[in-house]
Amino acid sequence: MNETQARTIREAHDGYVKSIYRKPKAALAQMYRSELADRGQYILFGGPSSKDELVSALVELRYPLAKMNESIHVLYHQDGITNDVCEWCA
């Protein structure tokens, strides 16, 4: 991942969070079920129930934490902090 890709993914992430946080809880629940169904996954019992949990679950599906951590590392790269996936550290 280069700096341009990192900035793009961070901006897309921030925009997605802003857009879904404005939706009602019922719409978020439907979106979550749809996202899971698109991946061939289903929830039989439990799952996220509050609005914050639904937002977090939707964001995690689309923007996994590992990918976000990598983008943060690339954007705020410092000497002495190494990361195997960083092209500047490798």
Order of alpha helices (4+ residues) and beta strands (2+ residues): alpha-alpha-alpha-alpha
